[in-house]
Amino acid sequence: MPVLLSRVLGQMTTDLEAAAGVGPAVPSLAVWSNVVRCVAEAGSDGIDEKGLAHAARISRRLATAAVKGAARRGWITAQLELTESGEAAASVWPAELTGLDADPAYTALRAVLIDVVGRLPFELPHFPASYGAADPSAVGGPFVPPSKKADGVPTHGKDWRPVLRADEDTVTSLPLTALLSQTLMAFTIDYENRFPWPLASTATVLCHISAEPRPLADVPGEHGITGNGKSLLERHLIAVVTRDEADGAKVVALTDRGRAVMQHHPTRLETVEADWRGRYGDDSITALRDALGPLASGARDQPDHVMAPLHVG
């Protein structure tokens, strides 16, 4: 399920960003969705970092990094006001997203996403975002126990505050990309709840490494493994980098802990999807798979999990 969601969202993002002309004058869809949009919608009322974290449904620590990144790129000021570039983005991105929503090719997908997202217990980001700039998990580690007052709120880091879904309709007006994002984030949170390693890292990096060493240069994507012992996977003893005896090139392999994560990964995916079928109904989840399948099969070289690095702006 998360692979289907990610590939479809990834392809939509690629196409939308090409149409929008993302570059020096236009922010990425992720930065628009989770930073610039929130500042624009605050308008004359203004917004601070705490308010941004709430509006974007991201952690306070990620909000701090995201504001610095967006300000550095010139979309907003350090006081969280739109710059001229930010104002321009506020006219470009809504038009692109409205055009996507009007495409009849996505009618069935939109309908089933509205059904699922409308029953999620709390609001989630409009584009998938990690807990922190250096933490690829969805809502942080198990530092805060599950809420006794609100069903569905998992263990999470102290800097993430769940935003419970309001009684009124907050779903049908969402862009299709936001519906995909909230669904993917909800699945990711359920997967990671009391599980030892983030789904995004597992899907995009660990699934491409095994117990047998392979050249570090051949690992696809922005895996972040450096070979100096300081990168995330090395520090947490998930992967180890050594030198090939023949040519001295860096090679990477899973440690015992990394192999344990991968051994339980398929079962964890099956468990969460089974839980979703019980919670949202077999028909809804089957309809979601049926709507995503053809779109995902046409996605070109998209990641198996989308998680945007907001801190780079």
C-alpha positions in Angstrom: 0.0 0.0 0.0 2.6 2.7 0.9 4.6 1.9 -2.3 1.4 2.4 -4.4 0.6 5.6 -2.7 4.2 6.9 -2.9 4.7 6.1 -6.6 1.4 7.8 -7.6 2.1 10.8 -5.4 5.7 10.9 -6.7 4.7 10.9 -10.3 2.0 13.6 -9.7 4.7 15.7 -8.0 7.1 15.2 -10.9 4.5 16.3 -13.4 3.1 19.1 -11.4 6.6 20.6 -10.6 7.5 20.5 -14.3 4.3 22.3 -15.2 4.7 24.8 -12.4 8.3 25.6 -13.3 9.8 24.7 -10.0 13.2 26.4 -9.6 14.6 29.7 -8.4 11.2 31.4 -8.7 8.8 28.6 -7.6 9.1 26.4 -4.6 8.7 22.6 -4.6 5.3 21.1 -4.0 6.5 20.0 -0.6 7.7 23.4 0.5 4.5 25.0 -0.9 2.2 22.5 0.8 3.9 22.5 4.2 5.4 26.0 4.5 4.5 28.7 2.0 0.8 27.7 1.8 0.5 28.0 5.6 2.0 31.5 5.7 -0.2 32.5 2.7 -3.4 31.3 4.4 -2.5 33.0 7.6 -2.6 36.3 5.7 -2.7 39.5 7.8 -3.3 37.5 11.0 0.3 36.4 10.8 1.8 33.1 12.0 4.8 32.0 14.1 6.7 28.8 14.1 4.4 27.1 16.6 1.4 28.1 14.5 3.1 26.9 11.4 3.8 23.5 13.0 0.1 23.3 13.9 -1.1 24.5 10.4 1.2 22.2 8.5 0.6 19.3 10.9 4.4 18.8 11.3 6.7 18.7 14.4 8.0 21.9 16.0 11.6 20.9 15.2 10.8 20.3 11.5 9.0 23.6 11.4 12.1 25.4 12.7 14.2 23.8 10.0 11.6 24.4 7.3 11.3 28.1 8.1 15.0 28.5 7.9 15.2 26.7 4.6 12.2 28.6 3.0 13.6 31.9 4.2 17.1 31.1 2.8 15.5 30.4 -0.6 13.6 33.6 -0.5 10.0 32.4 -0.3 9.3 33.9 3.2 11.0 36.2 5.5 12.4 35.2 8.9 9.3 36.8 10.4 7.1 34.4 8.4 5.8 36.8 5.9 5.5 36.1 2.2 8.2 37.7 -0.1 7.5 38.6 -3.7 8.5 35.1 -4.7 6.2 33.7 -2.1 3.3 35.8 -3.4 4.0 34.5 -6.9 4.0 30.9 -5.6 0.6 31.6 -4.0 -0.9 32.1 -7.4 1.0 29.4 -9.3 0.5 26.4 -7.0 -3.3 26.6 -6.3 -4.0 26.8 -10.0 -1.8 23.7 -10.7 -3.5 21.7 -8.0 -7.0 22.8 -9.1 -6.2 21.6 -12.6 -5.1 18.2 -11.3 -8.2 17.8 -9.2 -10.4 18.5 -12.3 -8.8 15.7 -14.3 -11.4 12.9 -14.8 -8.6 10.3 -14.7 -8.5 10.8 -10.9 -12.2 10.8 -10.1 -12.3 7.3 -8.7 -9.1 7.7 -6.7 -10.3 11.0 -5.2 -13.6 9.5 -4.1 -12.0 6.6 -2.3 -9.3 8.8 -0.7 -12.0 11.2 0.6 -13.7 8.1 2.2 -10.5 6.9 3.9 -9.0 10.3 4.9 -12.4 11.4 6.3 -12.2 8.7 8.8 -8.6 9.3 10.0 -8.6 10.4 13.6 -6.3 13.4 13.1 -5.1 15.8 10.4 -1.8 15.2 8.7 0.6 17.1 6.4 -0.4 18.1 2.8 2.9 16.6 1.7 4.7 13.7 3.5 7.1 15.1 6.0 9.5 13.5 8.5 9.7 14.3 12.3 13.0 16.1 11.9 15.6 17.1 9.4 17.7 14.2 10.5 14.9 11.9 11.6 13.1 10.1 8.8 10.3 8.7 11.1 6.8 10.2 10.8 6.2 11.4 14.3 9.3 10.6 16.3 10.2 7.9 18.7 8.1 6.5 21.6 8.8 9.3 24.0 5.1 10.3 24.6 2.7 7.4 25.3 -0.6 7.0 23.3 -3.3 9.5 24.2 -5.9 8.3 26.6 -8.2 11.1 25.5 -8.2 10.6 21.8 -8.3 7.3 20.0 -5.7 6.7 17.2 -3.0 9.0 18.5 0.2 6.8 18.6 3.4 7.1 20.6 5.3 10.0 19.3 8.1 12.5 19.9 7.7 15.4 22.2 7.8 18.0 19.4 4.9 16.5 17.4 1.4 17.5 18.5 -1.5 15.7 16.9 -4.2 17.9 15.4 -7.5 16.1 15.9 -9.9 16.1 12.9 -12.7 18.6 13.4 -16.4 17.6 13.3 -17.0 19.7 10.2 -15.8 18.6 6.7 -12.1 19.3 6.4 -11.5 16.7 3.6 -13.5 17.2 0.4 -11.8 20.5 -0.4 -8.3 19.1 -0.1 -6.1 18.8 -3.2 -5.6 15.3 -4.5 -2.0 15.4 -3.5 -2.9 16.3 0.1 -5.3 13.4 0.2 -2.6 11.0 -1.0 -0.2 12.5 1.5 -2.5 12.1 4.5 -3.2 8.5 3.6 0.4 7.7 3.2 1.3 9.4 6.4 -1.4 7.6 8.3 -0.2 4.2 7.1 3.4 5.2 7.9 2.4 6.2 11.4 0.6 3.0 12.0 3.5 1.0 10.6 6.0 2.7 12.8 4.0 2.6 16.0 6.1 0.5 18.4 8.2 -0.7 15.5 12.0 -0.2 15.6 12.8 1.5 12.3 11.1 4.2 10.0 9.2 3.0 7.0 10.7 5.6 4.6 14.2 4.5 5.4 13.3 0.8 5.1 11.5 1.2 1.8 14.0 3.5 0.1 17.3 2.2 1.5 17.1 -1.1 3.4 15.2 -2.8 0.7 18.1 -2.2 -1.6 20.7 -3.7 0.8 21.2 -7.3 2.0 23.5 -9.3 4.3 25.8 -9.6 1.3 28.0 -6.5 0.8 27.3 -4.5 -2.3 29.1 -1.4 -3.6 27.9 1.7 -1.8 28.0 3.6 -5.1 25.3 1.2 -6.4 22.7 1.9 -3.7 20.0 4.0 -5.4 18.5 7.2 -4.2 19.7 9.7 -1.6 20.5 7.0 1.0 22.7 9.2 3.2 25.2 6.4 4.0 28.6 8.0 4.2 30.9 5.2 5.4 32.4 7.3 8.2 30.3 5.7 10.9 28.3 8.9 11.5 25.4 8.5 9.1 22.0 7.5 10.5 22.0 3.8 9.5 25.6 3.4 10.7 25.1 5.1 14.0 22.0 3.0 14.7 23.8 -0.2 13.7 21.4 -1.0 10.9 24.1 -1.0 8.1 27.8 -1.3 8.1 30.3 0.0 5.5 33.6 -1.7 4.9 36.2 -1.8 2.0 36.2 -4.4 -0.7 39.4 -6.5 -0.5 39.9 -6.5 -4.2 39.6 -2.8 -5.2 39.2 -1.0 -1.9 35.8 0.5 -2.9 33.3 1.1 -0.1 30.7 -1.7 0.3 27.6 -1.8 2.5 25.7 -4.6 4.1 22.9 -5.0 6.7 24.0 -5.7 10.3 22.1 -8.3 12.4 19.8 -5.5 13.5 19.2 -4.4 9.9 18.4 -8.0 8.9 15.9 -8.3 11.7 14.1 -5.1 10.6 13.9 -6.5 7.0 12.7 -9.9 8.3 9.7 -8.3 10.0 9.1 -5.6 7.3 6.7 -7.6 5.1 4.8 -8.9 8.1 4.4 -5.4 9.4 3.0 -4.2 6.1 0.5 -7.0 6.1 -0.5 -6.4 9.7 -1.2 -2.7 9.1 -3.2 -3.3 5.9 -5.2 -6.0 7.7 -5.9 -3.5 10.5 -7.0 -0.9 7.9 -9.3 -3.4 6.3 -10.9 -4.0 9.7 -11.1 -0.3 10.5 -12.1 1.2 7.1 -13.7 -1.9 5.5 -12.5 -4.4 2.9 -14.4 -2.6 0.2 -12.7 0.8 0.8 -9.2 -0.6 0.9 -9.8 -2.8 -2.1 -11.2 0.2 -4.0 -8.1 2.2 -3.0 -5.8 -0.5 -4.2 -7.8 -0.8 -7.5 -7.6 3.0 -8.1 -3.9 3.2 -7.3 -2.7 0.2 -9.2 -3.0 1.4 -12.8 -1.6 4.8 -11.9 1.4 3.3 -10.0 2.2 0.9 -12.8 2.7 4.0 -15.1 4.9 5.8 -12.6 8.4 6.3 -13.9 11.3 5.7 -11.5 9.4 7.0 -8.5 10.6 6.2 -4.9 8.9 3.5 -2.8 8.3 6.1 -0.1 8.0 9.9 -0.5 9.3 12.0 2.4 10.3 15.5 1.6 13.4 17.2 3.0 11.8 20.5 4.0 14.9 22.0 5.6 16.6 22.6 2.3 13.8 25.0 1.2 
